[in-house]
Amino acid sequence: MSIEALEQRLAEVLEADLILRNEPMARHTTFKVGGPADLFVAPSSVDEISACVAAAQETGVPWRVLGAGSNVLVADEGVRGLVIHLDKNYSSIAINGTFIYAQAGATNEEVAMKALDKGLRGYEFASGIPGSIGGAAIMNAGAYDGEFKDVCENIICLTPEGEVLEISVDDADLGYRHSLMMDKGYVVLEAILGLQPGDTAKIAAKIEELTRRRAEKQPLEMGSAGSTFKRPEGHYAGQLIEEAGMRGHRVGDAMVSEKHCGFVVNAGNATAADVLAVIHDVQEAVLANSGVQLEPEVRIWE
Ligand SMILES: Cc1cc2nc3c(=O)[nH]c(=O)nc-3n(C[C@H](O)[C@H](O)[C@H](O)COP(=O)(O)OP(=O)(O)OC[C@H]3O[C@@H](n4cnc5c(N)ncnc54)[C@H](O)[C@@H]3O)c2cc1C
């Protein structure tokens, strides 16, 4: 792997200010932890994204995609290789009738607000999920009885080999925090959502109600990646953690939230090592107390 060779290749396709060296990932994750990425780019078109992937593949440098960074925990040592950030630079949203065409970097909130503006219902459930459309598709994000797969029609992806594919929702294998794109290492470029005409006042009221419920239950004032663990079959992670006596358990500045035991939060200047230690302690305590093995939902980049 040659970072220098990759940097040269990237300079042929991207403006210089879009290529960052040793960019601290703590700046780009909602946990606000994570060391530097060797190279960090923010492409703004399919051609640029394809060129970044091709350059990384050809120079043998490992690469990853980052959306809004609301479901990743990046190691203190950072990320070796290239991070392709699909964010504001690649976030246009178009509407045609009841269909929404959202580029990967558009946020769920932006899509929900556009839908509200056009009197389209169906995306209210996702309005408070602080991620991107790309992250929502890959993770099949869900909340309050809604799931991305309920509203998604098609997903446009880029394969590591450079092919652009349009995958129907039926073929995308969207399950609980799982997708075909995750398995295959595809980049999500765009999602096409099919919503229904609705009453603007009712859509706004639903968004407001879900926002209120979130703020009541979740420690939104602290850095986190949302629910740290997947929901184990037949249980709630938060309840198991509370029953294991781990509410408020702290290592350094990482702790199990007092407000919602399912969240590990950054109470100040937590390191990734602090967060990982809390995750590990919680897993051990829950296993000992209830026999359930908790699996992280947060994607760990180390
Ligand atoms: C306060 C809070 C509340 C939350 N509540 C919820 C909730 O109710 N429901 C829920 O499902 N989640 C929730 N989350 C978790 C998170 O917001 C979702 O998982 C979200 O879908 C992640 O999107 P992202 O853009 O932030 O992805 P990132 O964190 O940037 O990335 C997550 C994973 O997706 C991959 N990825 C991201 N974009 C792309 C792309 N375009 N192509 C290919 N791979 C990509 C990354 O490589 C990584 O593996 C919450 C998080 C927080 C902080």
Ligand as a Chemical Component Dictionary entry (heavy atoms), coordinates in Angstrom:
data_LIG
# 
_chem_comp.id                   LIG 
_chem_comp.type                 NON-POLYMER 
_chem_comp.pdbx_formal_charge   0 
_chem_comp.three_letter_code    LIG 
# 
loop_
_chem_comp_atom.comp_id 
_chem_comp_atom.atom_id 
_chem_comp_atom.alt_atom_id 
_chem_comp_atom.type_symbol 
_chem_comp_atom.charge 
_chem_comp_atom.model_Cartn_x 
_chem_comp_atom.model_Cartn_y 
_chem_comp_atom.model_Cartn_z 
_chem_comp_atom.pdbx_ordinal 
LIG C1  C1  C 0 -28.432 9.994 19.182 1  
LIG C2  C2  C 0 -28.512 8.875 18.175 2  
LIG C3  C3  C 0 -29.719 8.238 17.945 3  
LIG C4  C4  C 0 -29.814 7.197 17.020 4  
LIG N1  N1  N 0 -31.032 6.604 16.805 5  
LIG C5  C5  C 0 -31.130 5.639 15.877 6  
LIG C6  C6  C 0 -32.400 5.037 15.600 7  
LIG O1  O1  O 0 -33.435 5.393 16.169 8  
LIG N2  N2  N 0 -32.451 4.049 14.658 9  
LIG C7  C7  C 0 -31.332 3.650 13.983 10 
LIG O2  O2  O 0 -31.440 2.761 13.121 11 
LIG N3  N3  N 0 -30.126 4.184 14.232 12 
LIG C8  C8  C 0 -30.003 5.171 15.149 13 
LIG N4  N4  N 0 -28.776 5.731 15.389 14 
LIG C9  C9  C 0 -27.575 5.191 14.715 15 
LIG C10 C10 C 0 -27.237 5.858 13.352 16 
LIG O3  O3  O 0 -27.765 7.176 13.293 17 
LIG C11 C11 C 0 -27.763 5.037 12.189 18 
LIG O4  O4  O 0 -27.189 3.743 12.171 19 
LIG C12 C12 C 0 -27.486 5.698 10.843 20 
LIG O5  O5  O 0 -28.212 5.024 9.825  21 
LIG C13 C13 C 0 -26.017 5.725 10.467 22 
LIG O6  O6  O 0 -25.870 6.587 9.360  23 
LIG P1  P1  P 0 -24.530 7.433 9.150  24 
LIG O7  O7  O 0 -24.643 8.197 7.894  25 
LIG O8  O8  O 0 -24.227 8.208 10.365 26 
LIG O9  O9  O 0 -23.497 6.240 8.980  27 
LIG P2  P2  P 0 -21.976 6.201 9.491  28 
LIG O10 O10 O 0 -21.953 6.193 10.968 29 
LIG O11 O11 O 0 -21.187 7.247 8.803  30 
LIG O12 O12 O 0 -21.556 4.766 8.944  31 
LIG C14 C14 C 0 -22.145 3.605 9.482  32 
LIG C15 C15 C 0 -21.770 2.424 8.587  33 
LIG O13 O13 O 0 -22.369 2.615 7.313  34 
LIG C16 C16 C 0 -21.362 2.687 6.292  35 
LIG N5  N5  N 0 -21.790 3.730 5.344  36 
LIG C17 C17 C 0 -22.229 4.987 5.608  37 
LIG N6  N6  N 0 -22.586 5.598 4.469  38 
LIG C18 C18 C 0 -22.355 4.722 3.472  39 
LIG C19 C19 C 0 -22.522 4.765 2.060  40 
LIG N7  N7  N 0 -22.990 5.825 1.415  41 
LIG N8  N8  N 0 -22.185 3.663 1.339  42 
LIG C20 C20 C 0 -21.685 2.561 1.959  43 
LIG N9  N9  N 0 -21.507 2.458 3.288  44 
LIG C21 C21 C 0 -21.847 3.525 4.034  45 
LIG C22 C22 C 0 -20.065 3.039 7.007  46 
LIG O14 O14 O 0 -18.945 2.536 6.302  47 
LIG C23 C23 C 0 -20.266 2.327 8.349  48 
LIG O15 O15 O 0 -19.931 0.969 8.252  49 
LIG C24 C24 C 0 -28.663 6.779 16.318 50 
LIG C25 C25 C 0 -27.434 7.434 16.525 51 
LIG C26 C26 C 0 -27.365 8.472 17.451 52 
LIG C27 C27 C 0 -26.057 9.175 17.649 53 
# 
loop_
_chem_comp_bond.comp_id 
_chem_comp_bond.atom_id_1 
_chem_comp_bond.atom_id_2 
_chem_comp_bond.value_order 
_chem_comp_bond.pdbx_ordinal 
LIG C1  C2  SING 1  
LIG C2  C3  SING 2  
LIG C2  C26 DOUB 3  
LIG C3  C4  DOUB 4  
LIG C4  N1  SING 5  
LIG C4  C24 SING 6  
LIG N1  C5  DOUB 7  
LIG C5  C6  SING 8  
LIG C5  C8  SING 9  
LIG C6  O1  DOUB 10 
LIG C6  N2  SING 11 
LIG N2  C7  SING 12 
LIG C7  O2  DOUB 13 
LIG C7  N3  SING 14 
LIG N3  C8  DOUB 15 
LIG C8  N4  SING 16 
LIG N4  C9  SING 17 
LIG N4  C24 SING 18 
LIG C9  C10 SING 19 
LIG C10 O3  SING 20 
LIG C10 C11 SING 21 
LIG C11 O4  SING 22 
LIG C11 C12 SING 23 
LIG C12 O5  SING 24 
LIG C12 C13 SING 25 
LIG C13 O6  SING 26 
LIG O6  P1  SING 27 
LIG P1  O7  DOUB 28 
LIG P1  O8  SING 29 
LIG P1  O9  SING 30 
LIG O9  P2  SING 31 
LIG P2  O10 DOUB 32 
LIG P2  O11 SING 33 
LIG P2  O12 SING 34 
LIG O12 C14 SING 35 
LIG C14 C15 SING 36 
LIG C15 O13 SING 37 
LIG C15 C23 SING 38 
LIG O13 C16 SING 39 
LIG C16 N5  SING 40 
LIG C16 C22 SING 41 
LIG N5  C17 SING 42 
LIG N5  C21 SING 43 
LIG C17 N6  DOUB 44 
LIG N6  C18 SING 45 
LIG C18 C19 SING 46 
LIG C18 C21 DOUB 47 
LIG C19 N7  SING 48 
LIG C19 N8  DOUB 49 
LIG N8  C20 SING 50 
LIG C20 N9  DOUB 51 
LIG N9  C21 SING 52 
LIG C22 O14 SING 53 
LIG C22 C23 SING 54 
LIG C23 O15 SING 55 
LIG C24 C25 DOUB 56 
LIG C25 C26 SING 57 
LIG C26 C27 SING 58 
# 
